[in-house]
């Protein structure tokens, strides 16, 4: 091209307009895949928790002699083990207070406040809703099953109300599994921290189960029932709060979609 001032050719270059950016994938397709994957995983998890829970509930309602014998044998062995060790009985009684559902609710409330102050509003609401849903199931289910608590000639501890499910086991499962859900992304590149997170959650759940059976206030099946109900609650609420979340709806600190490639000028 000729310069209109000097008349010399090839001194003027032209720059074309920026090339239009190619669409960053099909957003609707990505949304559908996210929804489908999470829905399938949530359904599989709930199915895994619901099937054994249903079987257990039927056995308890039908007063299965096999389940009753197993519960009685394990409860008697655990009670005898704790009764012979007064220091362990005292420790478990302290654990009963520390692991009480109301304490778990306070822990959840503090966690929700911290999450809210850090801008993670969606997860703060999730934490409160999850513990509210799970905690509200305990008393009605106890009334439905009306299962008597274990009875021993020399009790280590006593507790009011019915036995199935264990409210302690239910609420500690919600707190333990909830901690795993909240910390999963943060520990993605730190295997040591993730292992510690899983170990801590498992310890909380298992110690609570031993506490309830060792004190003689619950049968093992009460504890397992509480675990399953808590796990099912976590799976349902997590699926409800994470399914089909758009990048712009994510809380501060959560990973967003990869950035678009930089624009390039065509010479």
FENFENLIN-V562741 format. One record per pair of residues at least 24 apart in sequence whose C-alpha atoms are under 10 Angstrom apart, sorted by the first residue. I is the first residue (numbers start at 1). J is the second residue. D is the distance in whole Angstrom. If there is no record, write none. Layout:
I:J:D
I:J:D
//
This chain:
13:267:8
14:266:9
14:267:7
15:265:7
15:266:6
15:267:6
16:265:7
16:266:6
16:267:7
17:264:9
17:265:7
17:266:8
17:267:10
18:263:7
18:264:6
18:265:5
18:266:7
19:263:7
19:264:7
19:265:7
19:266:8
20:263:8
20:264:10
21:260:8
21:261:8
21:262:9
21:263:7
21:264:10
22:260:9
22:261:9
23:260:9
24:257:9
24:258:9
24:259:9
24:260:7
24:261:9
27:246:10
30:244:9
30:246:10
31:243:9
31:244:6
31:245:8
31:246:8
32:244:8
33:244:9
34:242:10
34:243:7
34:244:6
34:245:8
34:246:10
35:239:9
35:242:9
35:243:6
35:244:5
35:245:9
36:243:9
36:244:9
37:243:9
37:244:10
38:238:10
38:239:7
38:240:9
38:242:8
38:243:6
38:244:8
39:236:10
39:239:7
39:240:9
39:242:10
39:243:7
39:244:10
40:239:10
41:235:9
41:239:8
42:232:9
42:234:10
42:235:6
42:236:7
42:237:9
42:238:8
42:239:6
42:240:9
42:243:10
43:232:10
43:235:8
43:236:8
43:239:9
44:235:9
45:231:9
45:232:7
45:234:10
45:235:7
45:236:9
46:228:9
46:229:10
46:231:8
46:232:5
46:233:8
46:234:9
46:235:6
46:236:7
47:232:9
48:228:9
48:231:10
48:232:9
49:225:10
49:227:9
49:228:6
49:229:7
49:230:9
49:231:7
49:232:6
49:233:10
49:235:9
50:228:7
50:229:8
50:231:9
50:232:7
51:228:10
52:224:10
52:225:9
52:228:8
53:221:10
53:224:8
53:225:6
53:226:9
53:227:9
53:228:6
53:229:7
53:232:9
54:225:9
54:228:10
56:221:8
56:222:9
56:224:9
56:225:7
57:145:8
57:164:9
57:165:10
57:221:9
57:222:10
57:225:8
58:145:10
59:221:10
60:145:8
60:146:10
60:147:8
60:164:9
60:221:9
60:222:10
61:144:9
61:145:7
61:146:9
61:147:9
63:147:9
67:220:10
67:221:8
68:219:9
68:221:9
70:219:9
70:220:9
70:221:9
71:150:9
71:213:10
71:218:9
71:219:6
71:220:6
71:221:7
71:222:9
72:150:8
72:151:10
72:219:7
72:220:9
73:219:10
73:220:10
74:213:8
74:214:10
74:219:8
74:220:7
75:150:8
75:151:10
75:152:10
75:212:10
75:213:6
75:214:7
75:215:9
75:216:7
75:217:9
75:218:8
75:219:6
75:220:7
76:150:9
76:151:10
76:152:8
76:213:9
76:214:9
76:216:8
76:219:10
77:213:10
77:214:9
78:210:8
78:211:10
78:212:10
78:213:7
78:214:5
78:215:8
78:216:8
79:152:8
79:154:9
79:155:8
79:156:7
79:213:7
79:214:5
79:215:7
79:216:6
79:217:10
80:152:10
80:154:10
80:155:10
80:156:9
80:214:9
80:215:10
80:216:10
81:214:8
82:156:8
82:211:10
82:213:10
82:214:6
82:215:7
82:216:9
83:154:8
83:155:8
83:156:7
83:214:9
83:215:9
83:216:10
86:156:9
88:211:10
88:214:9
88:215:10
89:156:7
89:157:9
89:211:9
89:214:8
89:215:7
90:156:9
90:157:10
90:215:10
91:211:9
92:156:10
92:157:9
92:207:9
92:208:9
92:210:9
92:211:5
92:212:8
92:213:10
92:214:8
92:215:7
93:156:9
93:157:8
93:211:8
93:212:9
93:214:10
93:215:7
94:211:10
95:207:9
95:208:8
95:211:7
95:212:9
96:157:10
96:168:8
96:208:8
96:211:7
96:212:8
96:215:9
97:168:10
98:208:10
99:168:7
99:169:9
99:171:9
99:172:7
99:204:9
99:205:10
99:207:9
99:208:7
99:211:9
100:167:8
100:168:6
100:169:9
100:171:8
100:172:9
100:208:9
101:131:10
101:135:8
101:166:10
101:167:7
101:168:6
101:169:9
101:170:8
101:171:6
101:172:7
101:175:10
102:135:9
102:167:10
102:168:9
102:171:9
103:168:10
103:171:9
103:172:10
104:131:9
104:135:10
104:168:9
104:171:7
104:172:7
104:173:10
104:174:9
104:175:7
104:176:10
105:131:7
105:132:8
105:135:8
105:171:8
105:172:10
105:174:10
105:175:9
107:175:8
108:132:10
108:174:9
108:175:7
108:178:9
108:179:10
111:179:10
115:182:10
116:251:10
118:251:9
118:252:8
118:253:9
119:251:6
119:252:6
119:253:8
120:250:8
120:251:5
120:252:6
120:253:8
120:254:9
121:250:9
121:251:7
121:252:9
122:241:7
122:242:9
122:249:9
122:250:8
122:251:7
123:181:10
123:182:8
123:238:9
123:241:8
123:242:9
123:251:8
125:241:9
126:178:10
126:234:10
126:237:7
126:238:7
126:240:9
126:241:7
126:242:10
127:174:9
127:175:9
127:178:8
127:179:10
127:182:9
127:234:9
127:237:9
127:238:9
129:233:10
129:237:8
130:174:8
130:175:9
130:178:9
130:230:9
130:233:7
130:234:7
130:235:10
130:236:9
130:237:6
130:238:8
131:170:10
131:171:7
131:172:10
131:174:7
131:175:8
131:178:9
131:230:9
131:233:8
131:234:9
131:237:10
132:171:10
133:230:10
133:233:7
133:234:10
133:237:9
134:167:9
134:170:7
134:171:7
134:173:10
134:174:7
134:226:10
134:229:7
134:230:6
134:231:9
134:232:9
134:233:6
134:234:8
134:237:10
135:167:8
135:168:10
135:170:8
135:171:7
135:174:9
135:230:9
135:233:10
136:167:10
137:165:9
137:167:9
137:170:9
137:226:10
137:229:8
137:230:9
137:233:10
138:164:8
138:165:7
138:166:8
138:167:6
138:168:9
138:170:8
138:171:9
138:226:8
138:229:9
138:230:10
139:164:9
139:165:9
139:166:10
139:167:8
140:165:10
141:165:7
141:166:10
142:166:9
142:167:9
147:222:9
148:217:10
148:218:9
148:219:10
149:216:8
149:217:6
149:218:6
149:219:7
149:222:9
150:213:9
150:215:10
150:216:6
150:217:6
150:218:6
150:219:7
151:216:8
151:217:8
151:218:10
152:216:8
152:217:10
155:215:8
155:216:7
155:217:9
156:214:8
156:215:6
156:216:7
156:217:9
157:212:10
157:214:9
157:215:6
157:216:7
157:217:7
158:215:8
158:216:8
158:217:6
158:218:10
159:215:10
159:216:9
159:217:6
159:218:9
160:217:9
162:217:10
162:218:9
163:217:8
163:218:6
163:219:8
163:221:10
163:222:6
163:223:9
164:218:8
164:219:8
164:220:10
164:221:8
164:222:5
164:223:8
164:224:10
164:225:7
164:226:8
165:218:9
165:219:9
165:220:10
165:221:8
165:222:5
165:223:6
165:224:8
165:225:6
165:226:5
165:227:9
165:228:10
165:229:9
166:208:10
166:209:9
166:212:8
166:213:10
166:217:9
166:218:7
166:219:9
166:220:9
166:221:9
166:222:5
166:223:5
166:224:8
166:225:7
166:226:5
166:227:8
166:229:10
167:212:10
167:222:9
167:223:8
167:225:10
167:226:6
167:227:9
167:229:10
167:230:9
168:205:9
168:208:7
168:209:8
168:211:9
168:212:8
168:223:8
168:226:8
168:227:9
169:204:9
169:205:7
169:206:9
169:207:9
169:208:6
169:209:6
169:210:10
169:211:10
169:212:8
169:222:8
169:223:6
169:224:8
169:225:8
169:226:5
169:227:6
169:228:9
169:229:9
169:230:8
170:205:9
170:208:10
170:209:10
170:222:10
170:223:8
170:224:9
170:225:8
170:226:4
170:227:5
170:228:8
170:229:6
170:230:5
170:231:8
170:233:9
171:205:9
171:208:10
171:226:8
171:227:8
171:229:9
171:230:6
171:231:10
172:201:9
172:202:10
172:204:7
172:205:6
172:206:9
172:207:10
172:208:7
172:209:9
172:226:9
172:227:8
172:230:8
173:201:8
173:202:9
173:204:8
173:205:6
173:206:9
173:208:9
173:209:10
173:226:8
173:227:6
173:228:8
173:229:9
173:230:5
173:231:6
173:232:10
173:233:10
173:234:9
174:201:10
174:205:9
174:226:10
174:227:8
174:228:10
174:229:9
174:230:5
174:231:7
174:232:9
174:233:7
174:234:6
174:235:10
175:201:8
175:204:9
175:205:9
175:230:9
175:231:10
175:234:9
176:200:8
176:201:4
176:202:7
176:203:9
176:204:7
176:205:7
176:230:10
176:231:10
176:234:10
177:201:7
177:202:9
177:204:10
177:205:9
177:230:8
177:231:7
177:233:10
177:234:7
177:235:9
178:230:10
178:231:9
178:233:10
178:234:7
178:235:9
178:238:9
181:234:9
181:235:10
181:238:8
182:238:10
185:254:9
185:255:9
186:253:10
186:254:9
//
